[in-house]
Structure formats: structure tokens, C-alpha cells
């Protein structure tokens, strides 16, 4: 799954960590306002999808054989 694509995998995981931080800030009211920041929560959801794509992507310089693709 992650064979040979460490650069994109690391960036994907960093994106997920960012999404968790955004969600926590939105849910806990990081700006001092009461209630949930729905725009901030939506931003965290948007960050998840490209991050997941990066985790499962293959680097351009990794051959199909090295990545184990059929």
C-alpha cells in the first residue's frame, strides 16, 4: 500500500493532522465565540479528501513494479 511513496504519504498524514486541528478549533470555539464554528468545521472536512488521496497516491518517480501495482 505505502511502498515507495513515502513523500506523498507524509504529506497526506500532515493534511489529516491539520484537519483534526481545524476540527478541534471549530468545535471548541478557538476564537472565543460560543458555539460551534460551522465554517471552520466544513474547512476541516474539505481538507480530509485530498489528504486521503495523497496517502494512497504513488510518487511520480516510483515505477509500477516497485509499487506492487498489477
C-alpha positions in Angstrom: 0.0 0.0 0.0 2.6 2.6 1.0 5.6 1.0 -0.7 7.8 3.6 -2.3 5.5 6.6 -1.9 6.8 8.0 1.4 6.8 11.6 0.3 3.1 11.8 -0.7 2.2 9.6 2.3 3.9 12.0 4.7 2.1 15.0 3.1 -1.2 13.1 3.4 -0.8 12.4 7.1 0.2 16.0 7.7 -3.0 17.1 6.0 -5.0 14.8 8.2 -3.3 16.2 11.3 -4.2 19.7 10.0 -7.8 18.6 9.5 -8.0 17.3 13.1 -6.6 20.6 14.4 -9.1 22.6 12.4 -12.0 20.5 13.6 -10.9 20.8 17.2 -10.6 24.5 16.9 -14.0 24.7 15.3 -15.7 22.5 17.9 -14.0 24.1 20.9 -14.5 27.7 19.8 -10.9 28.7 19.4 -11.7 32.4 18.7 -13.5 32.9 22.0 -17.0 32.8 20.5 -19.6 30.5 22.0 -20.8 27.5 20.0 -19.5 25.6 17.0 -17.8 27.4 14.1 -19.5 25.6 11.3 -17.4 27.2 8.6 -14.2 26.0 10.3 -15.7 22.5 10.7 -16.6 22.5 7.0 -13.0 23.5 6.1 -11.6 20.6 8.1 -13.9 18.2 6.2 -12.7 19.6 2.9 -9.0 19.0 3.9 -9.7 15.3 4.6 -10.3 14.2 1.0 -7.1 15.5 -0.7 -5.2 14.2 2.3 -6.6 10.7 1.9 -5.8 10.9 -1.8 -2.2 11.8 -1.0 -1.8 8.9 1.4 -2.8 6.4 -1.3 -1.0 8.1 -4.2 2.2 6.9 -5.8 5.1 9.2 -6.3 5.9 10.0 -9.9 9.4 8.5 -9.7 8.2 5.2 -8.4 7.6 2.5 -11.0 4.5 0.4 -11.1 6.6 -2.7 -10.4 8.3 -1.1 -7.3 4.9 0.0 -6.0 3.5 -3.5 -6.5 0.8 -2.4 -8.9 -0.7 -5.1 -11.3 
